[in-house]
C-alpha cells in the first residue's frame, strides 16, 4: 500500500498544516482498511505522524486487554530514533494504576501534563507509572467507544535531546 509522504517537522507553520492533512489522510485510510494487518500498519503510521508532528519521544496506543473487563495493554508504540520502546513493559495496566486518568477519560477529556513532578500528589499512581518510564511530560487522549475508554492514546513529550528546561 502506498503511503502519503509527509515533511520533517522542522519548517514551521506551513509544516503544521501539511501534518494536519497527512493525519486526516491517515485517519481516512484507517477507516477504509480491509484487514487487521493493513489497519495495524496504518495505525503505526498514524502514530509516527503524530510523534513527528509533536516532536515526541514516543507515542502509545493502549487498548482494553482482550478477555478482561478492566486491564489495558500497550498495543502500538512508535519511538523516535534512539528511544527505547516500553511496549513490553506495559502489557497489563489495571485501573488501580490510573484511577485519575480513567475518571477523566470517562468524561471524554484529555490530560496534559507539562511536568510530571507537578502531579505527584494529584495523581500518585499515574505519576509512578510515568516515572518508571522516565517520562517527564505527557499528553493522554481517550479514543472512546460509547462512553467506554477503550483506547488510550498517549504522545510522550519532550523529544529526545530536549532537557525539559
Secondary structure, 3 states (H helix, E strand, C coil): CCCCCCCCCCCCHHHHHHHHHHHHHHHHHHHHCCCHHHHHHHHHHHHHHHHHHHCCCEEEEEEECCCCCCCEEEEEEEECCCCCCCHHHCCCECHHHCHHHHHHHHCCCCEEECCHHHHCCCCHHHHHHHHHCCCCEEEEEEEEECCEEEEEEEEEECCCCCCCC
